[in-house]
Amino acid sequence: MAAVPGTDAQEVIHTASDGIEIPSGFIDVAAASDGDDILDGAGGDDRLFGGGGDDILIGGAGADRLSGGAGIDTIRYDGATGLLVDLAGLIANGGDALGDVLAGDIENVIGSTVRDVLLGSGLDNALSGAGGDDELAGRAGDDMLDGGNGNDLLVGGDGADTFIGGAGIDTLAFDGTAGVGVDLSALTAGNGQAQGDVIGADIENLSGGSGDDDFTGSGGANLLSGGIGDDTLRGMAGGDTLDGSVGDDILVGGAGGDLMDGDAGIDTISYADSTAAVVVSLGTGQGAGGFAEGDRFSLVENITGSAFADRLTGVSGANLLQGLGGNDTLNGASGGDTLDGGAGTDLATYFGAADAVTVDLAAGTGSRGDAGGDRYLSIENVHGGRGGDSLTGDAQANLLNGFEGGDTLGGGGGADTLIGGVGRDILTGGTGADRFTYAAIGDSVVGAKADRITDFSHAEGDRIDLSGIDANTVLAGDQAFSFIGGGLYTGVAGQLRFAVTAPGVVTVVGDVGGDGISDFHIQLAGTVTLVAADFVL
């Protein structure tokens, strides 16, 4: 290419030959012809006309008039001051663009070495931020957005766009009303504004519009923001930040210590893909184990666990806790919660609750205290709290543990395990071979406040399990009881006997000190003659 010299004053150089290059500092006003030309005005108020061909216009400092003419034309700014260029509004401001007048035949923009805002025309534009933390918006058309160096924001708009983040931490954003799907791991995009888009491997963050978006991060640290709508955000590996924003969102942090904020709506954190059991508490806002290790979260209402034995704890308000596979422990806390154990043998626990609760697994509902309004799906076992609880099983084999308080436990069908705990408890096994279990002599005291078993049955294979009690406190270790039937104590520690103590009442008594004095009573309703096989000693 030939260089055409100019002066520092305003002058017009007539149309040059095809392929002309007019270097910086030579020409104030130039017009090219049909080749692919480079026009560089440098300082001064220049007028550059690209003519035919794919031209590059460099106005430099000064209030320049830039017209691309035919072809795919580019304006370039090489200065070190940020600027704004809007090809749709024909606006140029700031830095070398200050005072520039743009014709409507400019397609592409290359920004400065610092922060620029470059906006497309609605046609097919190529916007390059070069250096700095740039904001590039292609609007409609099949655009190419290249952030260059810096932490850039790329907004493609409608059309099949190509995004190159370049160096820095770059964000790809969508502002449409239809949901989009973007996977930074697979470098795929589809639906809504993302349909046909090409995603570069150097995009770190995603931001959605007002549709129901589906975003998947890469193996690095990603920031995924769903915007308005019911979004699904998957962080994958790395310490990710997931922001559900408005809508009922699903947040999947993946491996790594993630920060998840559900924001407005009914939001769920999911560990369905975890490779190990998780411990998650909405009350503390923290997780541990498996993919929950190091996670922190806020404004989240629901938890989905893993295929392993998880411990999931809600907070005041309505929570949905889903255990999926494994033997899970679910604690909804106060509020009308839904506890769904999924596969495995799962536990609904109210341990530590101050007020009495009522749980009916057969009906699938709860009432009173923290159980008020609760629903149960695929729950096999229940732990009560410190009050006088009422716990009822279903047709399966249930474990019901009342812990403190005078509890009423009903096993229903199945081979159930009933543990009254401390307090005067009423225990009804229901049909099936049930086990009434005691771990300490204080679980059923001597006298009128002793526990009562209402339906002990030889025929159904019921058992009273005393194996958790040391039958001889004089000796070291854990000794078993010795059943002596209806006989009297002989001053030997560990003797277990029964007696009819009232019409229709049989009382089981035991002496663990060898002093001939009973240390606990267990009452059985009805007339039953007990044998050693009725006990686990």
Buried (B, 14 or more C-beta within 10 A) or exposed (E): BEEBEBEEEEEEBEEBEBBBBBBEBBBBBBBBBBBBBBBBBBBBBBBBBBBBBBBBBBBBBBBBBBBBBEBBBBBBBBBEBBBBBBBBEBBBEBBBBBBBBBBEBBBBBBBBBBBBBBBBBBBBBBBBBBBBBBBBBBBBBBBBBBBBBBBBBBBBBBBBBBBBBBEBBBBBBBBBEBBBBBBBBEEBBEBBBBBEBBBBEBBBBBBBBBBBBBBBBBBBBBBBBBBBBBBBBBBBBBBBBBBBBBBBBBBBBBBBBBBBBBBEBBBBBBBBBBEBBBBBBBEEBBBBBBBBBBBBBEBBBBBBBBBBBBBBBBBEEBBBBBBBBBBBBBBBBBBBBBBBBBEBBBBBBBBEBEBBBBBBBBEBBBBBBBBBBBBBBBBBBBBBBBBBBBBBBBBBBBBBBBBBBBBBBBBBBBBBBBBBBBBBBBBBBBBBBBBBBBBEBEBBBBEEEBBBBBBBBEEBEBBBBBBEBBBBBEEEEEBBBBBBEEEEBEEEBBBBBBBBEEEEBBBBBBBBBBEEEBBBBBBBBEEBEBEEEBBBB
